[in-house]
Amino acid sequence: MDDDNRPRKMEIDFSSTVESLIPECRQKAKSGQLTEALESLAAMEKQTRLAADVFSTEKLLVCMCQLCYEAKDYDLLNENILTMTKKRSQLRQAVTKMVQECCKFVDEISDEPIKLKLIDTLRTVCEGKIYVENERARLTKILADIKEAASDIDAASKLMVDLQVETYNTMERREKVNFILEQMRLCLKNKDYIRAQIISKKVSTRYFEEEETHDLKLAFYQLMIDLDKHEGSFLDICKHYHAIYDTPRVKSNETDKCMALKCVVLYICLAGYSNEQSDFMNRISRDKELREDSLKSYHSLINLFLTAEIINWSQLVSEYSAEFRSDSAPDVFHKNEGGDSRWKSLRDRVVEHNIRIMTKYYTKVSLSRMSELLDLPMEEVEDCVSKLVFKKMIYARIDGLTNIVSFQEPKGAAKVLDDWSVNINSLMGLLSHTSHLIDKEIMVHKHASASKKTAAAAA
């Protein structure tokens, strides 16, 4: 460990000298002798620094920066910041105090070129210093905001992404999450979806269990929804909306609650079939809130997918299209590019549902009959069946000559043998049980016959 990092004990206390020197230097600066005042303070700073007088050094560095700022000499301010941080054996606490004071100047300066130069100076002196990493992160956030306001999203995104705030031990957790959410927002705005996905993994959802973090929770899940909309992951979007719906702040607001629950229903219907999707859909359908009159259509829609019956697409469109695609409904099916794409996905889900239902009732069926039931051309039916087979959602084989679709999966030799073995074991069990019952009846009759003979002999 080098000398700069080793804590030192104060050798001489210069507090009284510094207390009398600072007012004198302030007076000099006001009278136009700024250079002389800074020289006096610098000479005193050297003594306090070498004597490890932390509090006095802090006061001197802060005073030097304040004098330059009050005199509007920003070039001299930047020069002093760089010079003081490079001094030999400079004290960490003093540098931290000086940087914190200069951060206040950044907020007060309205001239953008001057502000940018000061930010650049402060970020330079903070780079690589753990004890001022929080200040550097906050300055970077200000700089990123300036870049974003100038429509330079790429530069703003790069600045924020370079901050590894999750490793900052001294930063409060709430501030960390705020920084990570800002990184995600800028990545999404810059269309850097892969990086946004990576950054989202840095946030633990368990942090959102506390009520005071629910504002961050809603912001996080909204960003995740925007990310998964690009990925087309409808089941994940449904989960995000369900997390929003479960937030007490949302449940206490009737409008927000209904809107979130509507989105949950629509996106679970859009999600491709799987065990997880089926289980989640069943749990959603049992929600008592869906029984309300305002959500009756959404409840009936989810029941269509839970009922083992074929859904008539034309009837579904006539019953639900006007409501689901209106401006007052959630923006899932609005009449725009994204809404039209999701409406087409809903039709695909209906077709998939219908084909899965057919596999439960048919072992073999002609393509023409399927085309009639699905209200689709035979070519599209064949394509849909092929996709479901590829996804391993169903088993099917199409005879190209007869256009017959077979849903019955042939059994392999091992499976046939296993079934035979199970059947034989079951049969032997039944025989054993039957034999036991016959033996029992024989014993009962023998006992009854012996009892009668004994009674007759006694008579």
Secondary structure, 3 states (H helix, E strand, C coil): CCCCCCCCCCCCCCHHHHHHHHHHHHHHHHCCCHHHHHHHHHHHHHHHHHCCCHHHHHHHHHHHHHHHHHCCCHHHHHHHHHHHHCCCCCCHHHHHHHHHHHHHHHHHCCCHHHHHHHHHHHHHHHCCCHHHHHHHHHHHHHHHHHHHHCCCHHHHHHHHHCCCHHHCCCCCHHHHHHHHHHHHHHHHHCCCHHHHHHHHCCCCHHHHHCHHHHHHHHHHHHHHHHHHHHHCCHHHHHHHHHHHHCCHHHHCCHHHHHHHHHHHHHHHHHCCCCHHHHHHHHHHHCCHHHHCHHHHHHHHHHHHHHCCCCCCHHHHHHHHHHHHCCCCCCCCCCCCHHHHHHHHHHHHHHHHHHHHHHHHHCCEEEHHHHHHHHCCCHHHHHHHHHHHHHCCCCCCEEECCCCEEECCCCCCHHHHHHHHHHHHHHHHHHHHHHHHHHHHHHHHHHHHHHHHHHHHHHC
